[in-house]
Amino acid sequence: KGQKTLVGVVYRPPNSSSGVGDGIKQETSKIINACNKKQRKYVQDKGKSVIMGDFNLHIDWVNQIGRGAEEEDFLECMRDGCLDQHVGEPTGEQAILDWVLSNEEGVIGRLVVRAPLGKSDHGMVEFFIGMESDIVNSETMVLNLERGSFEGVR
């Protein structure tokens, strides 16, 4: 109740040049820093951060080791932002390339990697973001236009 949730989506093209990799480090740092700033701003609300997307970086998640400098830089950004990665099975090329990151344990639920959609070579990642809300009963009247007698109106 009353919690803020910051959601971000990332796409990094495959086989990006190192210049793009430098950009993703900067962009990831910006996203993580923004999340942290928003979190500090909403400390009393216990703000949550969820970042998801196709990062196309190769990381051994069991040992927390990146294949190269870009991956190591990204892992460092994640550690600085206290983010956890939740996808535990390959999503493409026998690697976990699509990630769901969050700053709070238990905020991501029922995560499943499904078959690719269309011609994609990546599996779809389906999950729930745990949120609570107040149920508000509305007294607003809504017309059901499918039940109307429009012949009588003409």
Order of alpha helices (4+ residues) and beta strands (2+ residues): beta-alpha-beta-beta-beta-alpha-beta-beta-beta-beta-alpha
